[in-house]
């Protein structure tokens, strides 16, 4: 029998709601939980919403990536988004869970929502990855790209932001409109599936937030050589 992980198509923009079950923490123990699942113990450094105040949590995920299990690695720090199932916390590769190193902008938005402040209207991460778009494990080796110019282009005009040292960028005061993004890169870096990424539209409106990550690969990368630039 062959299983295939199938995630429902996600949207780059979603409604801002009350803080969910999200936290930042380091994986301190990974062990079999039975029934085709693994358990991961976390030392929690920051928690939001209903998990606020927690310093340690255990999260379950399916052991196999073919069943949408998230491949946590011991000692790595993550931004973790979970669902509560029969009083247990579950994570999957279909959710926004990711290494904390590529989640700086997302973490800032979680903090804002938790504090009752509006999040950025468009935000994201830009950096190189060894195997972008192929496995969540690729993101563990992501290297942020700093000082990259990102321009939001819409009917209301053009607005520019730059990536910080951690690869994150955000637009906090965009007028209501539909935008696409332009990314100005050095000549030796390319966007993974650029034609897809740069044609996406982000509908900015009150009560919504949009995420736009841009995984990059360097010129001459044999793995990504055949991808459209």
C-alpha positions in Angstrom: 0.0 0.0 0.0 1.2 3.5 -0.9 0.0 6.5 1.0 0.1 10.1 -0.3 0.0 13.2 1.8 -2.7 15.5 0.4 -3.2 18.9 1.8 -6.1 21.1 1.0 -5.1 24.0 -1.2 -4.1 26.9 1.0 -4.6 30.6 0.5 -1.8 33.2 0.9 -4.3 35.5 2.6 -6.5 34.6 5.6 -8.7 36.4 8.1 -7.1 37.6 11.3 -8.7 35.8 14.2 -8.0 35.3 17.9 -4.6 33.7 18.6 -4.6 30.0 17.9 -2.6 27.0 19.2 0.8 28.2 18.3 4.2 28.4 20.1 7.9 28.7 19.5 10.0 25.9 21.1 13.0 23.6 20.8 12.5 19.8 20.2 14.1 18.1 23.2 12.9 14.5 22.8 11.4 12.5 19.9 9.9 9.1 20.5 7.5 6.5 19.1 3.9 7.0 20.3 2.3 4.0 18.8 -0.4 3.8 16.1 2.0 5.1 13.4 2.7 8.4 15.3 5.6 10.0 17.1 5.6 12.3 20.0 7.9 15.4 20.3 8.6 17.1 23.6 9.3 20.8 23.3 10.9 23.4 25.6 8.7 26.3 24.9 10.2 29.8 24.7 7.1 31.7 23.6 3.4 30.6 23.4 0.3 32.3 22.0 -3.4 32.1 22.6 -4.7 29.2 24.6 -1.1 27.9 25.0 0.1 31.2 26.6 2.2 30.6 29.7 3.2 27.1 28.8 6.9 26.2 29.2 6.8 22.6 28.0 4.5 20.9 25.5 4.2 17.5 23.8 3.1 17.4 20.2 2.1 14.4 18.2 2.6 13.9 14.4 2.3 11.0 12.0 5.6 9.1 11.7 5.5 9.1 7.9 5.7 12.1 5.5 3.3 10.1 3.3 0.7 10.6 6.0 1.5 14.3 6.3 3.7 13.9 9.3 6.0 16.8 10.1 9.7 15.8 10.2 10.8 17.4 13.4 14.5 17.2 14.2 16.0 16.9 17.7 17.5 20.2 19.0 16.0 22.4 16.3 13.8 25.3 17.2 10.4 25.6 15.5 7.3 27.8 15.2 4.7 25.1 15.8 1.0 25.4 14.9 -1.2 22.6 16.2 -4.7 21.3 16.4 -6.3 19.8 19.6 -7.6 16.2 19.0 -9.0 14.5 22.1 -6.9 16.7 24.4 -3.7 16.0 22.5 -1.8 18.4 20.3 -1.2 17.4 16.7 1.0 19.0 14.0 1.2 18.1 10.3 3.2 19.2 7.2 0.0 20.8 5.9 0.0 23.6 8.5 2.3 26.6 9.0 4.7 24.7 11.3 8.3 25.5 10.2 11.8 26.1 11.6 11.9 29.3 13.7 14.8 30.5 11.6 12.5 31.1 8.6 9.5 32.2 10.7 10.6 35.6 12.1 7.9 37.5 10.2 5.2 35.0 11.1 6.2 35.0 14.8 6.0 38.8 14.8 2.4 38.6 13.5 1.5 36.0 16.1 2.8 38.3 18.8 0.8 41.2 17.4 -2.4 39.2 17.3 -1.8 37.9 20.8 -1.3 41.5 22.1 -4.5 42.7 20.3 -2.6 44.7 17.6 -3.2 44.4 13.9 -0.6 42.3 12.1 1.3 43.3 9.0 -0.9 43.1 5.8 1.8 41.3 3.8 4.8 39.6 5.2 7.2 36.8 4.5 10.7 35.3 4.4 13.3 35.4 1.6 16.3 33.1 1.6 18.2 30.3 -0.1 17.3 26.6 0.5 19.1 23.5 -0.7 15.9 21.8 -1.9 13.1 24.4 -1.9 9.6 23.2 -2.3 10.6 19.5 -2.0 10.7 18.7 1.7 10.2 20.7 5.0 13.6 19.5 5.9 15.1 21.9 3.3 14.0 24.8 5.5 16.3 23.7 8.3 19.3 24.7 6.1 17.7 28.0 4.8 20.0 31.0 4.8 18.3 34.4 5.0 18.9 37.0 2.3 19.2 40.4 3.8 18.6 43.8 2.1 16.5 42.4 -0.7 14.0 45.0 -2.1 10.4 43.8 -2.2 7.8 46.0 -3.9 4.1 45.7 -3.5 2.4 46.8 -6.7 -1.4 47.6 -6.7 -4.0 50.0 -7.9 -3.2 52.2 -4.8 0.4 52.5 -5.9 3.8 50.9 -5.3 5.2 50.4 -1.8 8.7 49.1 -1.0 10.2 47.1 1.9 13.5 45.5 2.5 14.4 42.2 4.1 16.1 42.3 7.5 19.1 40.3 8.5 16.8 37.3 9.3 15.4 37.4 5.8 12.0 38.7 6.9 10.0 41.6 5.4 6.6 43.1 6.1 4.2 45.8 4.8 2.2 47.2 7.7 0.3 50.1 6.2 -0.8 49.1 2.8 -4.0 50.7 1.4 -6.8 48.3 0.6 -6.1 46.8 -2.8 -5.0 43.7 -4.7 -1.2 43.5 -5.0 1.5 41.4 -6.6 5.1 41.5 -5.5 8.3 42.3 -7.3 11.6 41.1 -5.8 14.9 42.6 -6.8 17.6 39.9 -6.4 21.4 39.8 -7.1 22.3 38.2 -10.4 23.4 35.0 -8.9 20.1 34.2 -7.1 16.8 33.0 -8.5 13.3 32.4 -7.1 12.1 28.8 -7.0 9.2 28.7 -9.5 9.4 32.4 -10.0 6.6 32.5 -12.6 4.2 31.1 -10.0 5.4 33.2 -7.1 5.5 36.6 -8.9 2.1 36.2 -10.5 0.3 35.6 -7.3 -2.1 38.2 -6.1 -2.6 39.3 -2.5 -6.0 40.8 -1.7 -5.3 43.3 1.1 -8.4 44.3 3.1 -9.3 45.0 6.7 -9.0 42.0 9.0 -6.8 40.0 6.6 -3.1 39.1 6.6 -1.1 37.7 3.7 2.1 35.6 3.7 4.6 35.6 0.8 7.7 33.4 1.2 10.3 33.3 -1.6 12.7 30.4 -1.5 15.8 31.0 -3.6 18.5 29.0 -5.2 21.9 30.0 -6.5 23.1 30.1 -10.1 24.5 26.8 -11.1 22.6 24.7 -8.6 22.2 21.4 -10.5 19.1 20.5 -8.5 17.2 23.6 -9.5 18.8 24.2 -12.9 15.7 23.3 -14.9 13.2 25.3 -13.0 11.8 28.5 -14.5 13.5 31.7 -13.3 
